[in-house]
Amino acid sequence: MGRRKIEMKMVSDNNSRQVTFSKRRTGLFKKANELATMCGAEVAIVVFSPGGKPFSFGHPDVDSIANRFQNHQDHYSSSSSSKLVNKFLINSGVGSSNSRNVRVEKLNQQLNELLKQLQAEKKRGELIDKEIEKSKSGFLKLKAINPSSNIDELNMRELQKLKKSLEELKEKVNVKTSEIEASSSLLLLSKKQLAVQRNKFRDETLQQMGLLLKNAARY
């Protein structure tokens, strides 16, 4: 018998959805690693779980790929958009204060969104730090039961508690690391995109001023 085809739709059960996400995420990162290893490709992937936790994979690393991608986008935008802006200004003579105010308001909205993201990531990091400290304190309390003993002298119950505490600590550290990597990459992209918008607005404003001065010189 052939393999049964899996229907592509949202998994309704929450637990099954989380398991599916973990398996598919691992497979996605594995394929990306194979692509990088076998083809010499540079790859960056950022994935958010159904619960909102970010996970990332990058070769050589996510930040360098994000920088390279954004630089490519900046070059493309600067070479094509400037021609469109010039044509638009010449044909329509748009340069009113209303249009400038709209662009300024849009930039302010983007800046506010970026600041909200920074604040949210800061709070998330603080919560994870507290959980890590909680796990550490649990481990230290377990160690305080008999500080002079070593691991070989612990009984089965103490060993199980120690194992559980270490596993929880390891998981929280891994989550913290993934969130820091993904958040830093996303914030880097957001900052670069905001800078691109500001530069476009500056260039458009200078071009409009030049056009106005040119028209004024005729009188």
N, C-alpha and C positions, 0 to 999 in steps of 0.2 A: 504493500500500500504506500502511496505517496504521502508526503507531508500535508497535513491539513492547512489550508490557507487561512491566515489570521485576518479577521475583518478589521479594517482600519477605522476605529471609532473610539470615543472617550471611554476609558475603563470606569464603570460606575462605582465599584467598591473601592473605598479609600485605601484600605490595606493593599489590595491587589494593584491599585494604581501606583502606590509608592514602590512596591516590589518591581513592577514593570519599569518605572522610571529609573530605578537603580541599575537594573540589568541593561536597559537600553543606553543609559548614560555610559556605563562601562564599555559597552560595545562601540559606542560612538567615539569615545576617547581612544579605544584600541585601534579602530580604523584610522583615526587621525594620526596616531603614532606610526602605524604601518605606512601611511602615505608619506610621512616625514622621513622615515628610515629607508624605505625602498626607492623613493623618488627624489629625495633631497628637498622636499617641499617645506616651506615655512607655514605653520598652521597655528591658528588661535581659535579656541572655542570657549564661549561663556554660556552656561546653561543655568536657568533658575528652576528649582524643584517646584512641585505643586504647592509646597508650603512657603515658597519664597526664598529658599536658601540658594545662594549662588555657588556654582562649581565651575572651575576653569581648567583648561589644558592648553599648553602652548609649547611650540618648538621653534626656535630655542627658548622663548618665553613669551607670555601674553603681551607684556608692555612693549617689547621691541616690535612685535607684529602690529600692534595697535598704532604705534608711532609711524611705521612704514605705510600702513594703509591710509592714515590720516594725511600724511605728507603727499601721497599720491592724489587723494581727493582734493587737497588744497591746490595742487598744481593744475589739476583739471578744471577746478572751479574758477581759478584766477584767469586762465587762458580763454575760457569760453564765456563766462558770465560777463567779463568786462566788455566784450564785443556786443553782447546783447544789451547791456546797460547803455552803451554809447548810442546804439541804434535807437533804443527806446527814447532816450533824452532828445536826440536830434529830431526824430519824427513827431514826438508828442509834446516836447517842451515841458515835461513834468518836472516840477521842482518846488511844489507848494509846501508850505509849512505843515499842512495836514498830512501829506504823505510822509514827511520826515517824522512827525509825531507818532504816526502809526508804527514806523520802523523802530523808533526809540522805545515805544511801549512794548513792542515784541521782544526787543533785547532785554528789557527790564524783567519781563515775564520769564525769559529763559534763565536769567541770572537768579531770580527768586527760586525757580525750580531746582537749580544747581545747589543753592544754599540749603534748600529743604533736604535734598539727597545727602549732602554732607552731614547735616544734623541727624538724619535718620541713621546713617551708617555709624556715626559716633555713638548714638544711643545703643544700637545693636551690638557694637563692640564692647561697650560697658557692661551690657547684660551677659555677654559670653565670658568676659573677664570675671564677673562675679561667680558664674557657674564653675569656671576653672578653679577659682580660689576655694569654692565650696568643696570640690572634689579633692583638692590638695589638703584641706583641713580634715576631711574624712580619713584620708590616708595617714595623716600625722597622728590623728586620734588613735587609729589602729596601731600605729607604731608605738604610741605611748603606753599601750597595754603592758608591754615588756620591752623597754628600750634596750636592754642589754642582750636580748636574744637576736639571733639571726634568722634568716628565712627557713633554714633547715629545722629550727626548733619550734616553728609555728605549727599549731594543730590544723586539722582539715578545715574547720570553720573559719579560722583566722586567715588561712590561705585563700579560701573562697572570697572572703571580704576584700582581701588585698587585691586579688585578681579583678574583682568587679570594680574596685576603685580605680585601678590602673587603666582598665578598659574604658571606663567613663572619661577619665582624664585624657586618654589618647584620642578618643572620638571628638571631644570638645576642642582639643588643640587642632585636630585636622579640619574641623568645621571652621574654626577661627582663621586658620591659614587660608583656606579656600575663599572665605568671605573677604579677607583682606586683599587677596590677589584679584578677585573679580571686581571688588568695589574700586580698587585703585585704577584698574584698567578702564572701567566704565566712567569714572570721574575724569580720567585723563582725556577720554574721547569727548566728554561733555564740555570740558574746558576748551579743548581745541576747536570744537564746533562753535562755541560762543565767540572765540577769538576770530574765527573766519567770518561770522556774521558782523562783528564789529568792524573788521577791516573792509568788508563790502560796503557797509554803511558809510564809513569814512571816505572810501573811494568815490562812492556815488555823490556824497556831499561836495567833495572837492570838484568833481566834474560839473555839478550843477552850478557851483560858484563861478567856475571858469566860463560856463555858458552865459550866465547872467552878466558877468563883467564884459564879455565879448559883445553882448547885445547892447549894454549900456554905453560902450565906446562908440557906437554908431551915432549916438545922439549928441 
